[in-house]
Structures are given as structure tokens and as C-alpha cells.
Amino acid sequence: MIPASELRNIIAAMNFIERHEIVEAGYDMPDGSWQHFQENPAERFLKCNDECREAIMRVIEAHTTRAE
């Protein structure tokens, strides 16, 4: 199980992701999906395809690694 502090860091990182980071991580998120991600990152993450989720996770890993 993921420790609560790590889950908190993941959720917090999702709120600071910029679109260009997802593109640079290998996924070109459509405008409507990006808008939804900005409004509710966790919900969009759950609804997006595997390629999108993998790109978002690469960005989150980069964010959380820099924070350590």
C-alpha cells in the first residue's frame, strides 16, 4: 500500500502539471481532455487511456523526484 504522505504528494503534483509536460512525456492531450484535467485532475486521470496515464505518471515522478 502507498503511504498516505506519498499519495498526498502524488495528488498535489497532479494539480501543478502543465500541458507541455504531458506532451513532452509523450502524450498529446486533446483540448477537451486538458480542460477536464485542469478542473479535476484525479477524475481525468481515471478516465484517460493507458498512454495518457503513463505520460501523467512520468510527469508526476519528475515532480515528486524534484521535491525530495
CYANA upper distance limits for C-alpha pairs under 8 A (distance plus 0.5 A):
  2 ILE  CA      6 GLU  CA      6.97
  2 ILE  CA      7 LEU  CA      6.91
  3 PRO  CA      7 LEU  CA      6.89
  4 ALA  CA      8 ARG  CA      6.60
  5 SER  CA      9 ASN  CA      6.80
  6 GLU  CA     10 ILE  CA      6.79
  7 LEU  CA     11 ILE  CA      6.71
  8 ARG  CA     12 ALA  CA      6.53
  9 ASN  CA     13 ALA  CA      6.48
  9 ASN  CA     64 THR  CA      7.32
 10 ILE  CA     14 MET  CA      6.86
 10 ILE  CA     60 ILE  CA      6.98
 10 ILE  CA     64 THR  CA      7.71
 11 ILE  CA     15 ASN  CA      7.41
 11 ILE  CA     42 ALA  CA      7.93
 12 ALA  CA     16 PHE  CA      7.65
 13 ALA  CA     17 ILE  CA      7.12
 13 ALA  CA     60 ILE  CA      6.39
 13 ALA  CA     63 HIS  CA      6.82
 13 ALA  CA     64 THR  CA      7.44
 14 MET  CA     41 PRO  CA      6.66
 14 MET  CA     42 ALA  CA      8.02
 14 MET  CA     60 ILE  CA      7.12
 15 ASN  CA     38 GLN  CA      8.00
 15 ASN  CA     41 PRO  CA      7.15
 17 ILE  CA     21 GLU  CA      7.27
 17 ILE  CA     22 ILE  CA      8.19
 17 ILE  CA     59 VAL  CA      7.74
 17 ILE  CA     60 ILE  CA      8.24
 18 GLU  CA     22 ILE  CA      7.52
 19 ARG  CA     23 VAL  CA      6.95
 19 ARG  CA     29 MET  CA      8.21
 19 ARG  CA     34 TRP  CA      7.70
 20 HIS  CA     24 GLU  CA      6.48
 21 GLU  CA     25 ALA  CA      6.57
 21 GLU  CA     59 VAL  CA      6.95
 22 ILE  CA     26 GLY  CA      7.04
 22 ILE  CA     27 TYR  CA      6.29
 22 ILE  CA     28 ASP  CA      7.49
 22 ILE  CA     29 MET  CA      7.87
 22 ILE  CA     55 ALA  CA      6.28
 22 ILE  CA     56 ILE  CA      6.51
 22 ILE  CA     59 VAL  CA      7.14
 23 VAL  CA     27 TYR  CA      5.31
 23 VAL  CA     28 ASP  CA      5.42
 23 VAL  CA     29 MET  CA      7.58
 23 VAL  CA     55 ALA  CA      8.42
 25 ALA  CA     55 ALA  CA      5.52
 25 ALA  CA     56 ILE  CA      7.97
 25 ALA  CA     58 ARG  CA      6.92
 25 ALA  CA     59 VAL  CA      7.19
 26 GLY  CA     55 ALA  CA      6.42
 27 TYR  CA     51 GLU  CA      7.29
 27 TYR  CA     52 CYS  CA      6.32
 27 TYR  CA     55 ALA  CA      6.50
 29 MET  CA     33 SER  CA      6.75
 29 MET  CA     34 TRP  CA      6.51
 29 MET  CA     52 CYS  CA      7.87
 30 PRO  CA     34 TRP  CA      6.63
 31 ASP  CA     35 GLN  CA      6.69
 32 GLY  CA     36 HIS  CA      6.79
 33 SER  CA     37 PHE  CA      6.55
 33 SER  CA     44 ARG  CA      7.70
 34 TRP  CA     38 GLN  CA      6.68
 35 GLN  CA     39 GLU  CA      6.84
 36 HIS  CA     40 ASN  CA      6.42
 36 HIS  CA     41 PRO  CA      7.65
 36 HIS  CA     44 ARG  CA      6.66
 37 PHE  CA     41 PRO  CA      4.78
 37 PHE  CA     42 ALA  CA      8.06
 37 PHE  CA     43 GLU  CA      8.04
 37 PHE  CA     44 ARG  CA      5.64
 37 PHE  CA     45 PHE  CA      7.86
 40 ASN  CA     44 ARG  CA      6.76
 41 PRO  CA     45 PHE  CA      6.49
 42 ALA  CA     46 LEU  CA      6.83
 43 GLU  CA     47 LYS  CA      6.86
 44 ARG  CA     48 CYS  CA      6.46
 45 PHE  CA     52 CYS  CA      8.37
 45 PHE  CA     53 ARG  CA      6.63
 45 PHE  CA     56 ILE  CA      8.32
 48 CYS  CA     52 CYS  CA      6.46
 48 CYS  CA     53 ARG  CA      6.90
 49 ASN  CA     53 ARG  CA      6.77
 50 ASP  CA     54 GLU  CA      6.55
 51 GLU  CA     55 ALA  CA      6.86
 52 CYS  CA     56 ILE  CA      6.74
 53 ARG  CA     57 MET  CA      6.58
 54 GLU  CA     58 ARG  CA      6.75
 55 ALA  CA     59 VAL  CA      6.93
 56 ILE  CA     60 ILE  CA      6.67
 57 MET  CA     61 GLU  CA      6.50
 58 ARG  CA     62 ALA  CA      6.79
 59 VAL  CA     63 HIS  CA      6.71
 60 ILE  CA     64 THR  CA      6.52
 61 GLU  CA     65 THR  CA      6.38
 62 ALA  CA     66 ARG  CA      6.74
 63 HIS  CA     67 ALA  CA      6.88
 64 THR  CA     68 GLU  CA      7.01
